[in-house]
Each structure stands twice: as C-alpha cells, then as structure tokens.
Amino acid sequence: MSKVQTAQPLSPTTVSPRVLWASAGVVAALLMLAYLVAFDQGAVSQSGMFLHELMHDGRHLLGVPCH
C-alpha cells in the first residue's frame, strides 16, 4: 500500500527588489500611456495637438470621447 502524505503549507515567497522596481516601472509606463491616449489634449506636447492627433484612433477604439 502507498503511504498517505499530508499537505504541507506553502512557505511565503520573497520577491527581489529588482523585480519590484521593474514591475513598478512597467505600471508607471502603462499609466502614462493611458493618460496620453485618453486624457491628454495637447498639454504635454510642445507642438499643440500633436499627441491628440497621434492617439486619435486609439481614443475612438477605446471609446474615449475626444470631440
């Protein structure tokens, strides 16, 4: 007969600081991209409405009103 083994609790895993900083950077970049696509109306761009026109189709694709 086989021996029955009881389940052992999982030990908590540690995440390296390098992975935390990398994931924080990715989240920050995605938030900046979301801001630029959805809310920027030329405030960041020095050439006026350049970013607005660049992200125009993305706004319509996401359902964000822009006009």
All heavy atoms as TSV, in Angstrom:
chain	resi	resn	atom	element	x	y	z
A	1	MET	N	N	0.829	-1.183	0.000
A	1	MET	CA	C	0.000	0.000	0.000
A	1	MET	C	C	0.873	1.245	0.000
A	1	MET	O	O	1.949	1.245	0.572
A	1	MET	CB	C	-0.891	0.022	1.220
A	1	MET	CG	C	-1.994	-0.955	1.202
A	1	MET	SD	S	-3.372	-0.242	2.040
A	1	MET	CE	C	-4.604	-1.093	1.217
A	2	SER	N	N	0.352	2.249	-0.599
A	2	SER	CA	C	1.112	3.503	-0.637
A	2	SER	C	C	0.867	4.308	0.631
A	2	SER	O	O	-0.167	4.190	1.271
A	2	SER	CB	C	0.732	4.318	-1.865
A	2	SER	OG	O	-0.609	4.715	-1.758
A	3	LYS	N	N	1.834	5.096	0.940
A	3	LYS	CA	C	1.778	5.913	2.132
A	3	LYS	C	C	1.031	7.213	1.831
A	3	LYS	O	O	1.247	7.837	0.801
A	3	LYS	CB	C	3.217	6.237	2.532
A	3	LYS	CG	C	3.406	6.598	3.938
A	3	LYS	CD	C	4.889	6.842	4.116
A	3	LYS	CE	C	5.290	6.842	5.535
A	3	LYS	NZ	N	6.679	7.158	5.716
A	4	VAL	N	N	0.138	7.632	2.699
A	4	VAL	CA	C	-0.625	8.858	2.508
A	4	VAL	C	C	0.192	10.021	3.069
A	4	VAL	O	O	0.647	9.976	4.217
A	4	VAL	CB	C	-1.996	8.788	3.204
A	4	VAL	CG1	C	-2.743	10.097	3.091
A	4	VAL	CG2	C	-2.803	7.644	2.635
A	5	GLN	N	N	0.379	11.049	2.249
A	5	GLN	CA	C	1.138	12.206	2.696
A	5	GLN	C	C	0.178	13.360	2.955
A	5	GLN	O	O	-0.745	13.600	2.175
A	5	GLN	CB	C	2.157	12.624	1.645
A	5	GLN	CG	C	3.236	11.592	1.451
A	5	GLN	CD	C	4.258	12.069	0.419
A	5	GLN	OE1	O	4.066	13.071	-0.223
A	5	GLN	NE2	N	5.321	11.306	0.287
A	6	THR	N	N	0.416	14.058	4.032
A	6	THR	CA	C	-0.414	15.226	4.329
A	6	THR	C	C	0.137	16.441	3.594
A	6	THR	O	O	1.335	16.532	3.321
A	6	THR	CB	C	-0.433	15.508	5.842
A	6	THR	OG1	O	0.901	15.740	6.278
A	6	THR	CG2	C	-1.033	14.353	6.601
A	7	ALA	N	N	-0.738	17.365	3.296
A	7	ALA	CA	C	-0.331	18.572	2.576
A	7	ALA	C	C	0.479	19.480	3.488
A	7	ALA	O	O	0.121	19.699	4.643
A	7	ALA	CB	C	-1.554	19.314	2.061
A	8	GLN	N	N	1.562	19.981	2.971
A	8	GLN	CA	C	2.412	20.896	3.721
A	8	GLN	C	C	2.058	22.327	3.337
A	8	GLN	O	O	1.823	22.621	2.160
A	8	GLN	CB	C	3.889	20.636	3.405
A	8	GLN	CG	C	4.362	19.245	3.787
A	8	GLN	CD	C	4.345	19.045	5.296
A	8	GLN	OE1	O	4.624	19.952	6.054
A	8	GLN	NE2	N	3.976	17.836	5.706
A	9	PRO	N	N	2.010	23.242	4.296
A	9	PRO	CA	C	1.722	24.636	3.942
A	9	PRO	C	C	2.859	25.219	3.104
A	9	PRO	O	O	4.025	24.892	3.303
A	9	PRO	CB	C	1.605	25.346	5.294
A	9	PRO	CG	C	2.329	24.468	6.256
A	9	PRO	CD	C	2.219	23.066	5.717
A	10	LEU	N	N	2.493	26.058	2.170
A	10	LEU	CA	C	3.492	26.684	1.317
A	10	LEU	C	C	4.222	27.772	2.093
A	10	LEU	O	O	3.622	28.529	2.850
A	10	LEU	CB	C	2.827	27.300	0.082
A	10	LEU	CG	C	2.158	26.328	-0.876
A	10	LEU	CD1	C	1.451	27.091	-1.967
A	10	LEU	CD2	C	3.191	25.406	-1.472
A	11	SER	N	N	5.502	27.830	1.887
A	11	SER	CA	C	6.262	28.890	2.538
A	11	SER	C	C	6.088	30.180	1.733
A	11	SER	O	O	5.961	30.152	0.510
A	11	SER	CB	C	7.740	28.509	2.619
A	11	SER	OG	O	8.268	28.372	1.323
A	12	PRO	N	N	6.060	31.325	2.404
A	12	PRO	CA	C	5.883	32.582	1.667
A	12	PRO	C	C	7.083	32.839	0.766
A	12	PRO	O	O	8.223	32.645	1.165
A	12	PRO	CB	C	5.766	33.635	2.765
A	12	PRO	CG	C	6.355	33.007	3.973
A	12	PRO	CD	C	6.192	31.527	3.816
A	13	THR	N	N	6.803	33.228	-0.431
A	13	THR	CA	C	7.883	33.500	-1.371
A	13	THR	C	C	8.302	34.956	-1.253
A	13	THR	O	O	7.489	35.832	-0.979
A	13	THR	CB	C	7.443	33.220	-2.815
A	13	THR	OG1	O	6.315	34.035	-3.113
A	13	THR	CG2	C	7.076	31.770	-2.997
A	14	THR	N	N	9.560	35.192	-1.473
A	14	THR	CA	C	10.056	36.561	-1.437
A	14	THR	C	C	10.320	37.023	-2.860
A	14	THR	O	O	10.738	36.242	-3.715
A	14	THR	CB	C	11.350	36.656	-0.618
A	14	THR	OG1	O	12.323	35.782	-1.186
A	14	THR	CG2	C	11.112	36.270	0.833
A	15	VAL	N	N	10.050	38.284	-3.089
A	15	VAL	CA	C	10.259	38.873	-4.403
A	15	VAL	C	C	11.458	39.796	-4.308
A	15	VAL	O	O	11.562	40.606	-3.383
A	15	VAL	CB	C	9.005	39.653	-4.858
A	15	VAL	CG1	C	9.219	40.287	-6.213
A	15	VAL	CG2	C	7.804	38.739	-4.886
A	16	SER	N	N	12.346	39.688	-5.257
A	16	SER	CA	C	13.542	40.508	-5.207
A	16	SER	C	C	13.200	41.974	-5.480
A	16	SER	O	O	12.253	42.279	-6.205
A	16	SER	CB	C	14.564	40.020	-6.234
A	16	SER	OG	O	14.134	40.329	-7.530
A	17	PRO	N	N	13.954	42.885	-4.905
A	17	PRO	CA	C	13.715	44.317	-5.150
A	17	PRO	C	C	13.836	44.695	-6.622
A	17	PRO	O	O	13.160	45.598	-7.099
A	17	PRO	CB	C	14.796	45.005	-4.320
A	17	PRO	CG	C	15.190	44.022	-3.288
A	17	PRO	CD	C	14.984	42.672	-3.907
A	18	ARG	N	N	14.671	43.983	-7.346
A	18	ARG	CA	C	14.829	44.260	-8.780
A	18	ARG	C	C	13.523	44.006	-9.535
A	18	ARG	O	O	13.136	44.780	-10.407
A	18	ARG	CB	C	15.951	43.389	-9.321
A	18	ARG	CG	C	16.325	43.678	-10.730
A	18	ARG	CD	C	17.514	42.842	-11.134
A	18	ARG	NE	N	17.926	43.196	-12.477
A	18	ARG	CZ	C	18.890	42.615	-13.116
A	18	ARG	NH1	N	19.570	41.656	-12.530
A	18	ARG	NH2	N	19.206	42.978	-14.327
A	19	VAL	N	N	12.851	42.922	-9.201
A	19	VAL	CA	C	11.570	42.606	-9.834
A	19	VAL	C	C	10.514	43.630	-9.433
A	19	VAL	O	O	9.696	44.048	-10.256
A	19	VAL	CB	C	11.128	41.167	-9.464
A	19	VAL	CG1	C	9.715	40.892	-9.925
A	19	VAL	CG2	C	12.085	40.154	-10.042
A	20	LEU	N	N	10.522	44.052	-8.167
A	20	LEU	CA	C	9.563	45.068	-7.723
A	20	LEU	C	C	9.757	46.386	-8.459
A	20	LEU	O	O	8.794	47.016	-8.885
A	20	LEU	CB	C	9.683	45.276	-6.211
A	20	LEU	CG	C	9.157	44.154	-5.344
A	20	LEU	CD1	C	9.433	44.451	-3.880
A	20	LEU	CD2	C	7.683	43.947	-5.575
A	21	TRP	N	N	11.014	46.828	-8.616
A	21	TRP	CA	C	11.276	48.079	-9.332
A	21	TRP	C	C	10.908	47.957	-10.811
A	21	TRP	O	O	10.379	48.896	-11.407
A	21	TRP	CB	C	12.737	48.496	-9.189
A	21	TRP	CG	C	13.019	49.166	-7.893
A	21	TRP	CD1	C	13.709	48.652	-6.843
A	21	TRP	CD2	C	12.575	50.460	-7.492
A	21	TRP	NE1	N	13.734	49.554	-5.819
A	21	TRP	CE2	C	13.046	50.672	-6.186
A	21	TRP	CE3	C	11.834	51.452	-8.100
A	21	TRP	CZ2	C	12.801	51.847	-5.487
A	21	TRP	CZ3	C	11.584	52.617	-7.405
A	21	TRP	CH2	C	12.064	52.813	-6.119
A	22	ALA	N	N	11.190	46.811	-11.405
A	22	ALA	CA	C	10.841	46.611	-12.813
A	22	ALA	C	C	9.331	46.630	-13.006
A	22	ALA	O	O	8.818	47.273	-13.933
A	22	ALA	CB	C	11.425	45.294	-13.321
A	23	SER	N	N	8.600	45.967	-12.119
A	23	SER	CA	C	7.141	45.962	-12.251
A	23	SER	C	C	6.562	47.345	-11.966
A	23	SER	O	O	5.594	47.759	-12.610
A	23	SER	CB	C	6.514	44.914	-11.338
A	23	SER	OG	O	6.837	45.186	-9.996
A	24	ALA	N	N	7.156	48.089	-11.033
A	24	ALA	CA	C	6.697	49.459	-10.771
A	24	ALA	C	C	6.949	50.347	-11.987
A	24	ALA	O	O	6.118	51.198	-12.334
A	24	ALA	CB	C	7.397	50.027	-9.549
A	25	GLY	N	N	8.063	50.141	-12.664
A	25	GLY	CA	C	8.353	50.899	-13.884
A	25	GLY	C	C	7.379	50.589	-15.004
A	25	GLY	O	O	6.938	51.482	-15.727
A	26	VAL	N	N	7.036	49.325	-15.151
A	26	VAL	CA	C	6.078	48.933	-16.183
A	26	VAL	C	C	4.703	49.527	-15.893
A	26	VAL	O	O	4.031	50.038	-16.788
A	26	VAL	CB	C	6.009	47.385	-16.298
A	26	VAL	CG1	C	4.831	46.944	-17.133
A	26	VAL	CG2	C	7.307	46.845	-16.868
A	27	VAL	N	N	4.283	49.476	-14.629
A	27	VAL	CA	C	2.989	50.047	-14.262
A	27	VAL	C	C	2.985	51.551	-14.506
A	27	VAL	O	O	2.015	52.101	-15.041
A	27	VAL	CB	C	2.649	49.717	-12.784
A	27	VAL	CG1	C	1.485	50.542	-12.287
A	27	VAL	CG2	C	2.351	48.246	-12.638
A	28	ALA	N	N	4.067	52.237	-14.157
A	28	ALA	CA	C	4.154	53.682	-14.388
A	28	ALA	C	C	4.105	54.013	-15.879
A	28	ALA	O	O	3.425	54.963	-16.294
A	28	ALA	CB	C	5.427	54.238	-13.761
A	29	ALA	N	N	4.797	53.224	-16.698
A	29	ALA	CA	C	4.777	53.455	-18.143
A	29	ALA	C	C	3.382	53.219	-18.717
A	29	ALA	O	O	2.920	53.981	-19.581
A	29	ALA	CB	C	5.794	52.540	-18.835
A	30	LEU	N	N	2.689	52.199	-18.253
A	30	LEU	CA	C	1.340	51.929	-18.744
A	30	LEU	C	C	0.349	53.013	-18.307
A	30	LEU	O	O	-0.540	53.387	-19.083
A	30	LEU	CB	C	0.865	50.559	-18.268
A	30	LEU	CG	C	1.555	49.369	-18.938
A	30	LEU	CD1	C	1.101	48.071	-18.294
A	30	LEU	CD2	C	1.304	49.355	-20.418
A	31	LEU	N	N	0.524	53.523	-17.081
A	31	LEU	CA	C	-0.337	54.621	-16.640
A	31	LEU	C	C	-0.088	55.883	-17.468
A	31	LEU	O	O	-1.026	56.597	-17.815
A	31	LEU	CB	C	-0.122	54.897	-15.155
A	31	LEU	CG	C	-0.723	53.871	-14.203
A	31	LEU	CD1	C	-0.294	54.171	-12.773
A	31	LEU	CD2	C	-2.232	53.849	-14.318
A	32	MET	N	N	1.167	56.166	-17.779
A	32	MET	CA	C	1.490	57.325	-18.615
A	32	MET	C	C	0.905	57.150	-20.018
A	32	MET	O	O	0.356	58.093	-20.584
A	32	MET	CB	C	2.996	57.524	-18.697
A	32	MET	CG	C	3.390	58.703	-19.548
A	32	MET	SD	S	2.725	60.269	-18.986
A	32	MET	CE	C	3.921	60.695	-17.774
A	33	LEU	N	N	1.000	55.962	-20.560
A	33	LEU	CA	C	0.427	55.699	-21.874
A	33	LEU	C	C	-1.090	55.857	-21.853
A	33	LEU	O	O	-1.675	56.442	-22.762
A	33	LEU	CB	C	0.804	54.301	-22.357
A	33	LEU	CG	C	0.291	53.908	-23.737
A	33	LEU	CD1	C	0.916	54.800	-24.801
A	33	LEU	CD2	C	0.584	52.460	-24.008
A	34	ALA	N	N	-1.728	55.357	-20.796
A	34	ALA	CA	C	-3.180	55.515	-20.679
A	34	ALA	C	C	-3.561	56.984	-20.581
A	34	ALA	O	O	-4.552	57.425	-21.177
A	34	ALA	CB	C	-3.696	54.752	-19.459
A	35	TYR	N	N	-2.771	57.776	-19.851
A	35	TYR	CA	C	-3.035	59.209	-19.760
A	35	TYR	C	C	-2.897	59.864	-21.137
A	35	TYR	O	O	-3.749	60.656	-21.550
A	35	TYR	CB	C	-2.083	59.881	-18.770
A	35	TYR	CG	C	-2.138	61.379	-18.865
A	35	TYR	CD1	C	-3.201	62.078	-18.326
A	35	TYR	CD2	C	-1.142	62.091	-19.527
A	35	TYR	CE1	C	-3.271	63.458	-18.434
A	35	TYR	CE2	C	-1.205	63.459	-19.638
A	35	TYR	CZ	C	-2.270	64.140	-19.092
A	35	TYR	OH	O	-2.340	65.493	-19.215
A	36	LEU	N	N	-1.820	59.533	-21.836
A	36	LEU	CA	C	-1.591	60.159	-23.137
A	36	LEU	C	C	-2.669	59.804	-24.147
A	36	LEU	O	O	-3.087	60.641	-24.940
A	36	LEU	CB	C	-0.213	59.768	-23.672
A	36	LEU	CG	C	0.973	60.371	-22.932
A	36	LEU	CD1	C	2.268	59.796	-23.476
A	36	LEU	CD2	C	0.977	61.872	-23.011
A	37	VAL	N	N	-3.112	58.552	-24.118
A	37	VAL	CA	C	-4.138	58.131	-25.075
A	37	VAL	C	C	-5.494	58.706	-24.706
A	37	VAL	O	O	-6.226	59.204	-25.557
A	37	VAL	CB	C	-4.211	56.586	-25.150
A	37	VAL	CG1	C	-5.419	56.139	-25.950
A	37	VAL	CG2	C	-2.948	56.033	-25.771
A	38	ALA	N	N	-5.855	58.682	-23.438
A	38	ALA	CA	C	-7.222	59.011	-23.052
A	38	ALA	C	C	-7.445	60.475	-22.699
A	38	ALA	O	O	-8.470	61.039	-23.057
A	38	ALA	CB	C	-7.643	58.135	-21.874
A	39	PHE	N	N	-6.502	61.112	-22.013
A	39	PHE	CA	C	-6.820	62.407	-21.428
A	39	PHE	C	C	-6.018	63.586	-21.962
A	39	PHE	O	O	-6.432	64.728	-21.790
A	39	PHE	CB	C	-6.655	62.349	-19.908
A	39	PHE	CG	C	-7.514	61.303	-19.280
A	39	PHE	CD1	C	-6.962	60.179	-18.711
A	39	PHE	CD2	C	-8.897	61.425	-19.284
A	39	PHE	CE1	C	-7.752	59.206	-18.145
A	39	PHE	CE2	C	-9.698	60.457	-18.726
A	39	PHE	CZ	C	-9.126	59.348	-18.151
A	40	ASP	N	N	-4.862	63.348	-22.531
A	40	ASP	CA	C	-4.040	64.461	-22.979
A	40	ASP	C	C	-4.691	65.147	-24.180
A	40	ASP	O	O	-5.034	64.516	-25.158
A	40	ASP	CB	C	-2.650	63.987	-23.374
A	40	ASP	CG	C	-1.773	65.134	-23.830
A	40	ASP	OD1	O	-1.526	66.018	-23.005
A	40	ASP	OD2	O	-1.372	65.129	-25.001
A	41	GLN	N	N	-4.853	66.431	-24.081
A	41	GLN	CA	C	-5.443	67.211	-25.172
A	41	GLN	C	C	-4.416	68.209	-25.709
A	41	GLN	O	O	-4.750	69.330	-26.066
A	41	GLN	CB	C	-6.686	67.955	-24.677
A	41	GLN	CG	C	-7.810	67.049	-24.248
A	41	GLN	CD	C	-8.444	66.313	-25.415
A	41	GLN	OE1	O	-8.507	66.813	-26.530
A	41	GLN	NE2	N	-8.912	65.115	-25.152
A	42	GLY	N	N	-3.161	67.808	-25.738
A	42	GLY	CA	C	-2.106	68.679	-26.221
A	42	GLY	C	C	-1.366	69.384	-25.108
A	42	GLY	O	O	-0.504	70.210	-25.371
A	43	ALA	N	N	-1.657	69.058	-23.839
A	43	ALA	CA	C	-0.994	69.736	-22.724
A	43	ALA	C	C	0.465	69.321	-22.596
A	43	ALA	O	O	1.300	70.128	-22.209
A	43	ALA	CB	C	-1.731	69.435	-21.423
A	44	VAL	N	N	0.790	68.076	-22.904
A	44	VAL	CA	C	2.165	67.592	-22.764
A	44	VAL	C	C	2.990	67.963	-23.988
A	44	VAL	O	O	4.153	68.320	-23.885
A	44	VAL	CB	C	2.165	66.059	-22.555
A	44	VAL	CG1	C	3.569	65.513	-22.532
A	44	VAL	CG2	C	1.445	65.713	-21.266
A	45	SER	N	N	2.391	67.920	-25.134
A	45	SER	CA	C	3.104	68.163	-26.380
A	45	SER	C	C	3.423	69.640	-26.562
A	45	SER	O	O	2.579	70.499	-26.339
A	45	SER	CB	C	2.262	67.667	-27.551
A	45	SER	OG	O	2.891	67.975	-28.765
A	46	GLN	N	N	4.628	69.943	-26.996
A	46	GLN	CA	C	5.030	71.319	-27.255
A	46	GLN	C	C	4.464	71.825	-28.588
A	46	GLN	O	O	4.414	73.015	-28.823
A	46	GLN	CB	C	6.560	71.438	-27.275
A	46	GLN	CG	C	7.217	71.127	-25.955
A	46	GLN	CD	C	6.825	72.130	-24.873
A	46	GLN	OE1	O	6.651	73.307	-25.135
A	46	GLN	NE2	N	6.675	71.632	-23.664
A	47	SER	N	N	4.053	70.925	-29.430
A	47	SER	CA	C	3.542	71.333	-30.745
A	47	SER	C	C	2.019	71.377	-30.777
A	47	SER	O	O	1.414	71.176	-31.816
A	47	SER	CB	C	4.076	70.390	-31.815
A	47	SER	OG	O	3.590	69.086	-31.584
A	48	GLY	N	N	1.405	71.586	-29.655
A	48	GLY	CA	C	-0.050	71.725	-29.628
A	48	GLY	C	C	-0.758	70.400	-29.610
A	48	GLY	O	O	-0.648	69.644	-28.667
A	49	MET	N	N	-1.467	70.103	-30.655
A	49	MET	CA	C	-2.341	68.932	-30.697
A	49	MET	C	C	-1.677	67.697	-31.309
A	49	MET	O	O	-2.354	66.791	-31.760
A	49	MET	CB	C	-3.601	69.277	-31.496
A	49	MET	CG	C	-4.403	70.407	-30.889
A	49	MET	SD	S	-5.007	70.017	-29.257
A	49	MET	CE	C	-6.350	68.951	-29.675
A	50	PHE	N	N	-0.343	67.649	-31.315
A	50	PHE	CA	C	0.347	66.531	-31.950
A	50	PHE	C	C	-0.026	65.197	-31.318
A	50	PHE	O	O	-0.381	64.252	-32.015
A	50	PHE	CB	C	1.864	66.744	-31.900
A	50	PHE	CG	C	2.638	65.603	-32.486
A	50	PHE	CD1	C	2.664	65.405	-33.851
A	50	PHE	CD2	C	3.315	64.722	-31.669
A	50	PHE	CE1	C	3.366	64.357	-34.400
A	50	PHE	CE2	C	4.012	63.667	-32.207
A	50	PHE	CZ	C	4.043	63.482	-33.574
A	51	LEU	N	N	0.053	65.102	-29.986
A	51	LEU	CA	C	-0.283	63.835	-29.326
A	51	LEU	C	C	-1.753	63.492	-29.486
A	51	LEU	O	O	-2.118	62.330	-29.624
A	51	LEU	CB	C	0.084	63.879	-27.851
A	51	LEU	CG	C	1.551	63.686	-27.530
A	51	LEU	CD1	C	1.782	63.828	-26.036
A	51	LEU	CD2	C	2.043	62.345	-27.997
A	52	HIS	N	N	-2.595	64.509	-29.467
A	52	HIS	CA	C	-4.025	64.256	-29.649
A	52	HIS	C	C	-4.274	63.610	-31.007
A	52	HIS	O	O	-5.004	62.629	-31.110
A	52	HIS	CB	C	-4.807	65.564	-29.539
A	52	HIS	CG	C	-6.257	65.402	-29.864
A	52	HIS	ND1	N	-7.160	64.925	-28.951
A	52	HIS	CD2	C	-6.962	65.645	-31.000
A	52	HIS	CE1	C	-8.362	64.879	-29.519
A	52	HIS	NE2	N	-8.260	65.309	-30.753
A	53	GLU	N	N	-3.679	64.155	-32.024
A	53	GLU	CA	C	-3.875	63.600	-33.363
A	53	GLU	C	C	-3.196	62.242	-33.512
A	53	GLU	O	O	-3.706	61.369	-34.208
A	53	GLU	CB	C	-3.356	64.577	-34.416
A	53	GLU	CG	C	-4.162	65.853	-34.489
A	53	GLU	CD	C	-5.638	65.608	-34.794
A	53	GLU	OE1	O	-5.956	64.687	-35.579
A	53	GLU	OE2	O	-6.464	66.337	-34.229
A	54	LEU	N	N	-2.067	62.061	-32.842
A	54	LEU	CA	C	-1.361	60.786	-32.920
A	54	LEU	C	C	-2.165	59.668	-32.269
A	54	LEU	O	O	-2.207	58.541	-32.761
A	54	LEU	CB	C	0.005	60.914	-32.234
A	54	LEU	CG	C	0.923	59.713	-32.295
A	54	LEU	CD1	C	1.365	59.467	-33.736
A	54	LEU	CD2	C	2.134	59.924	-31.416
A	55	MET	N	N	-2.829	59.971	-31.172
A	55	MET	CA	C	-3.592	58.977	-30.428
A	55	MET	C	C	-5.078	58.959	-30.798
A	55	MET	O	O	-5.864	58.277	-30.159
A	55	MET	CB	C	-3.465	59.239	-28.921
A	55	MET	CG	C	-2.065	59.280	-28.413
A	55	MET	SD	S	-1.270	57.682	-28.565
A	55	MET	CE	C	0.340	58.065	-27.905
A	56	HIS	N	N	-5.466	59.689	-31.802
A	56	HIS	CA	C	-6.871	59.876	-32.151
A	56	HIS	C	C	-7.618	58.568	-32.391
A	56	HIS	O	O	-8.691	58.340	-31.836
A	56	HIS	CB	C	-6.962	60.783	-33.372
A	56	HIS	CG	C	-8.340	61.259	-33.644
A	56	HIS	ND1	N	-9.116	60.725	-34.635
A	56	HIS	CD2	C	-9.089	62.215	-33.040
A	56	HIS	CE1	C	-10.278	61.349	-34.631
A	56	HIS	NE2	N	-10.297	62.242	-33.682
A	57	ASP	N	N	-7.071	57.697	-33.201
A	57	ASP	CA	C	-7.744	56.428	-33.495
A	57	ASP	C	C	-7.807	55.526	-32.261
A	57	ASP	O	O	-8.784	54.808	-32.066
A	57	ASP	CB	C	-7.047	55.700	-34.641
A	57	ASP	CG	C	-7.221	56.435	-35.960
A	57	ASP	OD1	O	-8.207	57.178	-36.086
A	57	ASP	OD2	O	-6.360	56.271	-36.847
A	58	GLY	N	N	-6.776	55.577	-31.438
A	58	GLY	CA	C	-6.789	54.803	-30.199
A	58	GLY	C	C	-7.891	55.261	-29.265
A	58	GLY	O	O	-8.514	54.460	-28.582
A	59	ARG	N	N	-8.150	56.555	-29.253
A	59	ARG	CA	C	-9.247	57.072	-28.431
A	59	ARG	C	C	-10.580	56.518	-28.901
A	59	ARG	O	O	-11.408	56.099	-28.104
A	59	ARG	CB	C	-9.284	58.594	-28.511
A	59	ARG	CG	C	-8.244	59.243	-27.698
A	59	ARG	CD	C	-8.501	60.738	-27.658
A	59	ARG	NE	N	-7.675	61.290	-26.623
A	59	ARG	CZ	C	-6.714	62.162	-26.837
A	59	ARG	NH1	N	-6.497	62.610	-28.043
A	59	ARG	NH2	N	-5.992	62.599	-25.838
A	60	HIS	N	N	-10.800	56.556	-30.200
A	60	HIS	CA	C	-12.067	56.037	-30.728
A	60	HIS	C	C	-12.175	54.535	-30.488
A	60	HIS	O	O	-13.263	54.034	-30.196
A	60	HIS	CB	C	-12.196	56.349	-32.211
A	60	HIS	CG	C	-12.483	57.782	-32.482
A	60	HIS	ND1	N	-13.654	58.397	-32.105
A	60	HIS	CD2	C	-11.747	58.737	-33.086
A	60	HIS	CE1	C	-13.638	59.662	-32.477
A	60	HIS	NE2	N	-12.475	59.899	-33.069
A	61	LEU	N	N	-11.075	53.818	-30.615
A	61	LEU	CA	C	-11.081	52.369	-30.401
A	61	LEU	C	C	-11.462	52.044	-28.946
A	61	LEU	O	O	-12.195	51.091	-28.695
A	61	LEU	CB	C	-9.714	51.790	-30.724
A	61	LEU	CG	C	-9.566	50.281	-30.572
A	61	LEU	CD1	C	-10.409	49.569	-31.620
A	61	LEU	CD2	C	-8.121	49.881	-30.704
A	62	LEU	N	N	-10.989	52.862	-28.000
A	62	LEU	CA	C	-11.271	52.619	-26.583
A	62	LEU	C	C	-12.592	53.249	-26.127
A	62	LEU	O	O	-13.005	53.059	-24.993
A	62	LEU	CB	C	-10.131	53.160	-25.725
A	62	LEU	CG	C	-8.790	52.453	-25.910
A	62	LEU	CD1	C	-7.709	53.189	-25.147
A	62	LEU	CD2	C	-8.886	51.012	-25.458
A	63	GLY	N	N	-13.225	54.003	-26.985
A	63	GLY	CA	C	-14.486	54.618	-26.634
A	63	GLY	C	C	-14.357	55.887	-25.825
A	63	GLY	O	O	-15.295	56.305	-25.154
A	64	VAL	N	N	-13.181	56.529	-25.856
A	64	VAL	CA	C	-12.946	57.777	-25.125
A	64	VAL	C	C	-13.387	58.929	-26.019
A	64	VAL	O	O	-12.940	59.035	-27.151
A	64	VAL	CB	C	-11.457	57.917	-24.763
A	64	VAL	CG1	C	-11.186	59.242	-24.078
A	64	VAL	CG2	C	-11.026	56.764	-23.878
A	65	PRO	N	N	-14.281	59.797	-25.538
A	65	PRO	CA	C	-14.702	60.923	-26.380
A	65	PRO	C	C	-13.553	61.917	-26.554
A	65	PRO	O	O	-12.802	62.190	-25.622
A	65	PRO	CB	C	-15.838	61.537	-25.578
A	65	PRO	CG	C	-15.603	61.141	-24.185
A	65	PRO	CD	C	-14.924	59.805	-24.243
A	66	CYS	N	N	-13.417	62.441	-27.737
A	66	CYS	CA	C	-12.342	63.410	-27.966
A	66	CYS	C	C	-12.818	64.623	-28.759
A	66	CYS	O	O	-12.044	65.523	-28.977
A	66	CYS	CB	C	-11.138	62.767	-28.631
A	66	CYS	SG	S	-11.469	62.086	-30.244
A	67	HIS	N	N	-14.049	64.650	-29.214
A	67	HIS	CA	C	-14.565	65.855	-29.828
A	67	HIS	C	C	-15.970	66.075	-29.352
A	67	HIS	O	O	-16.692	65.254	-29.051
A	67	HIS	CB	C	-14.623	65.897	-31.323
A	67	HIS	CG	C	-14.056	64.791	-32.116
A	67	HIS	ND1	N	-13.436	65.034	-33.289
A	67	HIS	CD2	C	-13.974	63.453	-31.959
A	67	HIS	CE1	C	-13.047	63.911	-33.827
A	67	HIS	NE2	N	-13.353	62.942	-33.029
